[in-house]
Amino acid sequence: MANDLQELATYKRKEPFSSAIHTFKKNGRPLVALWIKFNNDWSWNNAAGLAYNLLLAIFPIVIALISLLGLFLGTLAPGVFHDDINKLTVTFSTLSEAKPFVVAAFTQVKREAGVLGVIAAILAVFNGSRLFIFMEGCLDIIYHVRPRNILAQNVMSILMLLLFVVLLPLAALASAGPAFVFSLLKKTPLDQIPGVPFVLGFGGVLSGLMLGYILFQVIYMVVPNQKISFRKSWLGAIVAAVLLELYLVLFPLYVAQFLGAFAGALGVLILLIFFYYFALILFVGAQVNAFFLQGIRVTQHDLVTMVYTMSSHLATNEEAVKEQASSSPRGEVPKDSRPQYEVDREVGPLPAKPQN
């Protein structure tokens, strides 16, 4: 009897633990499936390719923005130009010691704005369009859809490039704006008000979140070759925007801690690393939308294995083609290898069977 009571007490102690394990497995199953889908879609490898395309596209875009700045500086009177340079170097203490170099750089930009603009416009349109065409291919893999035709791809990529050029300086202003305003407030009585730095910092974070959300939301709705509504894309955009804001806070700490001594020599490599994790964040948001909101499930194999499975039976020489043609039954309708949801979207779902 005592043994039975002891076993019952032991069972009751183990029951909550086993129940918690069962609940964890049940609730964690979708996350495991999402992780498998992320790997099967080759998101890690595609992120590396997208980071390289971002690196190729960002420099012409920055040069184009600098040329626009040069055109603006060319409209200023010489006195106003030097006054603005003085305000800039005074506001940002890191530029005060490099004032002669800043003046020389802005003078050169002002002089060669036209030439820079022409070169940058050509390179920005070409490299930027390749960037979004590659991005569409990656997102089409995630959503399991066919790519657009060449004309539609280029139209989409140019429109997205224009949006990217608009959002890039806004994001830079959002990150540098609070520090700029705070430096101006140091010379006013408002600096004595408690909580002003916190409010400005919070405002910078909030504006960064909003701009990141807008960027991801537009990408998820426009770039994939599929009509995606706001209801089917908002969750991934929020997840990606929050991850991006955390990343923007943590990445400078990572660079300062581990790469600070090599920052000057490895500037391009650091930028490539930054773009790689940005691409991963972009794909995480897209996977969340595709898996949880679109209901797109895990493929049986990864991308390379699927290509091998689909192409391994194909003939590789002329004799094999003739042999395959003679052995295949004539008049047989080939099977449709598309996913069932794509067939249903084209011809409609099959009618339900009548109930007796």
N, C-alpha and C positions, 0 to 999 in steps of 0.2 A: 504493500500500500504506500509506504514511504517512497519507494522507488518510482511508483506511478505519479505521485504528486511532484516529485523532483523533475521527472521528465516533462510533466505538464507545465511546470514553471519555466523550464528551459525552452520549451516550445513557444511559450508566450513571449519570452524575451527575444527569441529569434524571429518571431512573426513580423514585428515592425521593420526589422532590418531587411528581411526577404521581400516584404512589401515595397520598401523603398527601392530596392534593387530592381524589382519588376517594373515599378513606375519609371525609374530612370531609363531602363532599356526601352520601354514603350515610348516615352517622350523623346528619347535620344535617337530613335530609329530614323526619323526624317533628316536629322542633322548628319547622320552617317551616310544616308543616301545622297544628300547634297554634296558631301565631301567626295564620294565616289564619282558623282557626275562632274564635279569640278576637275577631277583628275582625268576622267575619261574624255572630256572635251579638250584636253591639252591646254588648259588655261595657263599653267605655269610657263609652258614654252611660248604660247602666243603672247604672254605678257612681255617676254624678252623681245620678241619681234616688234611689238607695239612701242616699247621703250626706245628701241633704235629708230623707229620711224618718228617718234616724238622728238628725238634729238636732232634728226635731219630737218624737221619742220620748224623747230622753235627758233633757230638762228635767223632764217630769213624773215620770220614774223617779227622778231625783235628788231632787226635792221629796218623793216618797214615802219615800225612804230618810232624808231629813232629818226628816220627820215621825215616823218610827219612832225616830230618835235622840231627838227631843223627848219622845216617850212614855217612853223609857228614862230620860232626865234627870229627868222628872217624878217618877219613883219614888225618886230619890236625896234624901237629907237635905241641907239647905242647906250644912252644913259639908263634907260629902263632895263636893258639887257644886263648891264653890270650890276644894277641894283638887285635884280632877281638872283644873280649868281651869289651876291653877298648874303642875301637872306637864306639861300639854300645852304651855304657853307656854315652860317651861324646856327641854323636850326639843327642840322645834323652834325654833331660834334666830330664824328669820324671823318668828315670831309674838310674840316677846318685846316688841318695840316697839309692837305693835298689841294688847296685852293688853286695854285697855278696850273696843276694838271687838269682840274675840273674846267677852268676857264679855257684852256687849250682844246680840251675835248669838245666842249660845246661850240667853240668857235669853228672847229673843223666840221662838226655836224652841220652848223649853220651854213658853211660855205659849200658843202657837197651834198646838200639835201636832195637835189634833183637827181644826181647820178645814183645815189643810194636808193632813192625811191624806185627808179626804173629796174635796177638789178634785183632789189628785194621783192618787188611785185611779181616778177617772173618766177623767181625761185620759190616765193611763198605760195603762189598758186599751184605750182607743180608739186613741190614737196608736201604742202598741206593737203592737197587732194589725194596724194598717195597714202597719207596718214589715215584719212577717214575711209578710204577704200579698204585698206587693211583692217581697220577697226570693224567695218561692216562684215568682212569675212569671219572675224573672230566671233562677233555677236550672232551671226547666222549659224555658226556651229553650236553655240549655246542654246539658241532657240530652235534648232533643228529645221531650218528653212533653207530654200535655195537662194543664191545670190541674185542681185539685180543684173540687168543687162548693162553693157558698158556705158551707154548714154545716161541712163538713170543713175548709175554709180557716180559719174562725174558731176552731174547736176547736184546730187545730194552732198557730195564732198565739198563743192565750192560754197554752197549755202552754209554748211557747218563750219567751214573755214572762216567765213565772214563773222559768224556768231562767236567763234573762238577768239578772233582778233578783238572783238568788242569786250568779251568777258575777261580776257587776260589782263589788260590794264586796270579794269575795275577790281579784279582780285588783288592786284598789287597795291592799289590804293586802299582797299579794305584792310590789308595786313599792315601797311605803313601809316594809315590814317590816324589811329589812336595815338601812336608815338609822336606824330607830328603835332596833333592838337595839344597833347600833354606838354610838349616842349614850348608851345606858345603860351599855355596857361601858367607856366612857371613865372612869367613876368607880370602876372595879373593877380588881383586879390582872390580870384577863384581858386588859386592853388592852395589856399589855406582851408578850403572847405573839405572836411573829411569825406572820404568815399569817392572823390572825383577820379582818382586813378583806377579804382575798381570798376566804376561805371564805364569809363573809356575802354578798359580792357574787355569788359563784357560786351560792349557795343562792337568792338572789333571781331570778337568771336562770333557774335550773332550775325554780323554782316558777312563774315566768311562762310558761315553755315548756309545762309540764304543764297549766296552766289554759287557755292558748290552744289547745293540742291538744284538750282536752276540749270546748271551745266549738265549734271547727271540726268535730270528729268528729260531734258531735250534730247540728249544722246540716246536714252533708252526708248524714246518714242519715235525718233526720226531715223536713226542709223540702221537698225535691223530691217531686213526686207520682210516686214510683217506689220500689219496695222495693229498697233498697241495703244490702248486707251490709257487715260490717266489712272483709272481704277486698277489697271494691271501693271502699273510701273511705279507708283508712288513709294511703295515700301522699299524697294531696292535703292531708289534715289536718296531716301532718308538715311538708310544704312551706309551708303557710300559717302554721303556728305559728312556724317558724324565720324566715320573712319578717317576721312581725309583731313578733317580739322584736328583730330588727335595726332595724325601722322605729321601734320605741319608743325605741331608743338614738339613732338618727340624727335623728329629727324635732325633738327639743328643740334640737339643734345647728343645724339649719336655721332654726328660728324665732329663735334667739339671734343667728345670723349675719346673716340677711336681713330679719327682721321684728321685731327686738328693739325698735327705736324706736317701732313702731306696735302693740306687743302689747296695750296697754291699749285703744286705740281700735278695733282690728280683732280683738278676742277671738272674736267669733262667726265671722268669716271664717276665722280660724286653725283653729277647731274644725271648720268645714266642710271645709277642706283636709285635716285629719287624717282625717275620716270618709271622704273621697273615696278616699284611698289605702288605707285599711282595707278599703273595699268592693272595690277592685281586687285586694287580696291575697286576699280571700274568693273572688272569681271565678277567680283564678289556680289556687287549690287545687281548685275545682270543675271547671275545665277539665282539669286533670291527671287527676282521677279519671275524667271522662267520656271523655277521649281515650285514655289509656293503660290504664285498668283496665276500662272499660265497652265500649271499642271503638267509640265513637260518632265518626264521621268528619265531615269538612268538608262543609258544604252547597255546592251549586253556585254559589249567589249569597248575598249578604248579606241580612239580615232584611227591609229595606225593598224590595229588588228582588224577593224572593220574594213579598211581599204584593202588589206591583204585578203580578207575573206571574200570581198566582192570581186577582186581582180585575179585571184589565184587560178580560177578555172579558165581564164581567157587564153586564147592561143598566142604564142610568142613568135611563130614563124609561119611561112606560107603553107608548108606541109601540114602543120597542126591545124591551120584554119580549114583546109580542105577536109581533113579527117574529122574535125568537129562538125563541119557542115553535113558530111555524109552520115554521121552517126545520130544527128539530131532528128527527131520525128518531124515530118513536114506537116504543115497545117495546124500545128499546136500553138495556141495562144500563149505568149510568154506571161509569166506571173508578174503581178504588180508588186514591186519591192518597197513601195513607199510605206511610211507609217500609216496606221489606220486612221489617226486623227486628220492627216492630210487628205486621205481619200474621202473621209466624211465631209470635210470642208468643201471639196470640189463637187461631189455628186450628192451630198446629203446623207444623213444616217439611214440605215435600213429601217423599213417600217416594222413596228412591233407586231409580234404574232398575236392573232386574235385569241382571246381566252374563251374556253368552252363554258 
